């Protein structure tokens, strides 16, 4: 896993295994689930953790791979963010930090020799996109490029696009993790059948909410690197 790229996502207080198995096709293991109820697997690879601290609101947190969690925590504070906790032991020989970025969105960084499969696409919804882009440029060295969609810029690390920054509008600042699935329409139908909701859907992408309100996106597996629209509908 390349440092500086999204590498993991945690679900806090969201729906359980049955929902995400039906929607994303994941299987689950308790092996390595030190801080979670279960670890989700896609094609045998660890991709996400389910079941975070009790009492926290439902939601997904995106983590970025770093080679120095302590140094990154200092950089977060210096760039106008806030470290909520960490560096903490991840239970597998690594360190994690959870923080709020300068735009008000929660995210994490993870120092580890055992990073999981990368999150193929992420989108930051920000009330101050310029502030968000400057923050991550300083802390993680990300660059950004304009797109044809008004108010949307793509995020890059070592030249490769892996995400986007969009204007949040009336939504609270947040990161939206995108997970690849074999069939977006089938995932959307499974979401509604399991008690969740479809927030928005277009060719190759759907923004979904599980029954607790935790929001995430699915993309067609062949298009997971760059969905046509990267922001919340």
C-alpha positions as CSV (number, residue, x, y, z in Angstrom):
1,X,0.0,0.0,0.0
2,X,1.4,3.4,-1.0
3,X,1.6,5.9,1.9
4,X,-0.6,9.0,1.4
5,X,-3.5,7.0,-0.2
6,X,-6.8,6.0,1.5
7,X,-6.3,2.5,2.8
8,X,-9.2,1.6,5.1
9,X,-12.7,2.5,6.3
10,X,-14.3,2.0,9.7
11,X,-18.0,1.8,10.3
12,X,-19.1,3.1,13.8
13,X,-22.5,2.1,15.1
14,X,-23.9,1.2,11.7
15,X,-25.8,-1.7,10.3
16,X,-24.3,-5.2,10.8
17,X,-22.9,-8.0,8.7
18,X,-26.1,-9.1,7.1
19,X,-26.8,-5.7,5.5
20,X,-23.3,-5.3,4.1
21,X,-23.1,-8.9,3.0
22,X,-26.3,-8.4,1.0
23,X,-25.3,-5.0,-0.5
24,X,-21.5,-5.2,-1.0
25,X,-21.1,-9.0,-1.2
26,X,-18.6,-9.0,1.7
27,X,-17.8,-11.9,3.9
28,X,-16.5,-11.4,7.5
29,X,-13.9,-12.6,9.9
30,X,-13.2,-12.0,13.6
31,X,-9.5,-12.6,13.0
32,X,-7.7,-9.3,13.6
33,X,-10.9,-7.5,14.7
34,X,-9.2,-5.9,17.7
35,X,-11.2,-2.7,17.7
36,X,-14.2,-4.0,15.7
37,X,-17.0,-6.5,15.9
38,X,-15.9,-7.9,12.5
39,X,-13.5,-7.2,9.6
40,X,-15.1,-7.2,6.1
41,X,-13.4,-9.2,3.3
42,X,-13.8,-8.7,-0.4
43,X,-12.3,-11.5,-2.5
44,X,-10.4,-12.6,0.6
45,X,-8.8,-9.2,1.3
46,X,-9.5,-7.1,4.4
47,X,-11.3,-3.9,3.3
48,X,-13.2,-2.4,6.3
49,X,-14.0,-2.7,9.9
50,X,-17.6,-2.9,11.3
51,X,-18.6,-2.0,14.8
52,X,-16.7,0.9,16.4
53,X,-17.0,2.5,19.9
54,X,-20.4,2.5,21.5
55,X,-22.1,5.8,21.9
56,X,-20.7,7.3,18.7
57,X,-23.1,8.3,15.9
58,X,-23.4,6.0,12.9
59,X,-20.9,6.7,10.1
60,X,-18.0,5.7,8.0
61,X,-14.5,7.0,8.7
62,X,-11.8,6.9,5.9
63,X,-8.2,6.2,6.9
64,X,-5.1,7.2,5.0
65,X,-1.8,5.2,5.0
66,X,1.2,7.1,6.5
67,X,4.7,6.1,7.5
68,X,4.7,8.3,10.6
69,X,1.5,8.6,12.6
70,X,3.0,10.7,15.3
71,X,4.5,13.1,12.9
72,X,1.3,13.3,10.9
73,X,-0.7,14.0,14.1
74,X,1.6,17.0,14.8
75,X,1.2,18.2,11.1
76,X,-2.6,17.9,11.5
77,X,-2.6,20.3,14.5
78,X,-0.2,22.7,12.9
79,X,-2.4,22.9,9.7
80,X,-5.6,23.8,11.6
81,X,-7.0,20.3,12.3
82,X,-7.8,18.7,15.6
83,X,-6.5,15.3,16.7
84,X,-9.3,13.5,18.6
85,X,-7.2,10.5,19.7
86,X,-4.0,8.8,19.0
87,X,-1.5,7.7,18.0
88,X,-3.1,4.5,19.4
89,X,-2.0,0.9,19.1
90,X,-4.0,-0.8,16.3
91,X,-3.5,-4.2,17.9
92,X,-1.5,-5.5,14.9
93,X,1.8,-3.6,15.4
94,X,0.7,-0.3,13.9
95,X,-0.6,3.1,15.0
96,X,-3.8,5.0,14.2
97,X,-4.9,8.6,14.7
98,X,-8.4,9.9,14.3
99,X,-8.8,13.6,13.7
100,X,-11.0,16.4,12.3
101,X,-9.6,18.2,9.2
102,X,-9.6,22.0,8.8
103,X,-12.9,21.7,6.9
104,X,-14.6,19.9,9.8
105,X,-14.7,16.3,8.4
106,X,-13.5,13.4,10.5
107,X,-10.8,11.1,9.1
108,X,-8.0,8.9,10.2
109,X,-4.4,8.0,9.4
110,X,-2.8,4.6,9.8
111,X,0.8,3.6,10.2
112,X,1.2,-0.1,9.5
113,X,3.2,-2.7,7.6
114,X,-0.1,-4.5,6.9
115,X,-2.3,-2.0,5.2
116,X,-5.4,-3.6,3.7
117,X,-6.8,-3.2,0.2
118,X,-7.1,0.5,-0.8
119,X,-10.4,2.3,-0.8
120,X,-10.6,2.9,-4.6
121,X,-12.3,6.3,-4.4
122,X,-13.2,8.8,-1.7
123,X,-15.0,12.2,-1.8
124,X,-14.7,15.0,0.8
125,X,-17.8,17.2,1.1
126,X,-16.6,20.5,2.5
127,X,-18.2,23.8,3.4
128,X,-14.8,25.3,2.6
129,X,-13.3,23.3,-0.3
130,X,-10.3,25.6,-0.6
131,X,-9.5,25.2,3.1
132,X,-9.9,21.4,2.8
133,X,-7.6,21.2,-0.2
134,X,-4.9,23.4,1.4
135,X,-5.1,21.3,4.6
136,X,-4.5,18.0,2.9
137,X,-1.8,19.5,0.6
138,X,0.1,20.5,3.7
139,X,-0.4,17.4,5.8
140,X,-0.3,14.6,3.2
141,X,1.1,16.3,0.1
142,X,-2.0,15.8,-2.0
143,X,-2.5,17.9,-5.1
144,X,-5.8,18.7,-6.9
145,X,-7.1,19.4,-10.4
146,X,-10.2,21.1,-11.6
147,X,-13.0,19.1,-13.3
148,X,-15.8,19.8,-15.7
149,X,-18.2,19.6,-12.8
150,X,-18.7,23.0,-11.1
151,X,-17.2,23.1,-7.6
152,X,-15.5,19.7,-7.9
153,X,-11.8,19.1,-8.0
154,X,-10.0,15.7,-8.1
155,X,-7.4,14.7,-5.5
156,X,-4.1,13.3,-6.6
157,X,-1.1,11.5,-4.9
158,X,2.0,10.9,-7.0
159,X,-0.1,11.9,-10.1
160,X,-2.9,9.3,-9.7
161,X,-6.4,10.5,-8.9
162,X,-8.0,8.7,-6.0
163,X,-10.8,11.1,-4.9
164,X,-12.4,14.5,-5.0
165,X,-13.4,17.5,-3.0
166,X,-16.9,18.9,-3.5
167,X,-19.0,21.6,-1.9
168,X,-21.1,20.2,0.9
169,X,-24.0,22.5,0.5
170,X,-26.5,21.9,3.3
171,X,-24.7,18.7,4.4
172,X,-22.3,18.5,7.3
173,X,-18.6,18.1,6.3
174,X,-17.8,14.4,5.7
175,X,-15.8,11.9,3.7
176,X,-17.7,9.5,1.5
177,X,-16.1,6.1,1.0
178,X,-16.8,4.3,-2.3
179,X,-16.8,0.5,-2.4
180,X,-16.7,-1.5,-5.6
181,X,-19.5,-4.0,-6.3
182,X,-20.3,-6.2,-9.2
183,X,-23.7,-4.6,-9.9
184,X,-24.7,-1.1,-8.7
185,X,-28.4,-1.6,-9.5
186,X,-28.4,-4.9,-7.5
187,X,-26.7,-3.2,-4.6
188,X,-29.2,-0.4,-4.5
189,X,-32.1,-2.9,-4.6
190,X,-30.5,-4.9,-1.8
191,X,-30.1,-1.7,0.2
192,X,-33.8,-0.9,0.1
193,X,-34.8,-4.6,0.7
194,X,-32.7,-4.6,3.8
195,X,-34.2,-1.4,5.3
196,X,-31.7,1.1,4.0
197,X,-32.3,3.9,1.4
198,X,-30.9,5.1,-1.9
199,X,-29.8,8.7,-1.7
200,X,-28.9,9.0,-5.3
201,X,-28.0,6.8,-8.3
202,X,-26.6,7.3,-11.7
203,X,-24.6,5.3,-14.2
204,X,-21.9,3.4,-12.4
205,X,-22.5,4.8,-8.9
206,X,-25.1,4.9,-6.1
207,X,-25.0,6.8,-2.8
208,X,-26.6,4.7,-0.1
209,X,-27.6,4.8,3.6
210,X,-27.7,1.8,5.8
211,X,-30.7,1.4,8.2
212,X,-28.9,3.5,10.9
213,X,-28.2,6.4,8.5
214,X,-24.5,5.7,7.8
215,X,-23.8,6.9,4.3
216,X,-21.5,5.3,1.8
217,X,-21.3,4.8,-2.0
218,X,-20.9,1.9,-4.3
219,X,-19.4,2.0,-7.8
220,X,-19.2,-0.5,-10.6
221,X,-16.1,-2.6,-10.0
222,X,-14.6,-1.7,-13.4
223,X,-15.2,2.0,-12.8
224,X,-14.3,2.2,-9.1
225,X,-11.3,4.4,-9.6
226,X,-13.1,7.4,-11.0
227,X,-16.9,7.6,-10.8
228,X,-18.4,10.3,-13.1
229,X,-19.9,12.3,-10.2
230,X,-17.8,12.3,-7.1
231,X,-20.0,14.4,-4.8
232,X,-23.1,13.9,-2.8
233,X,-26.3,14.4,-4.8
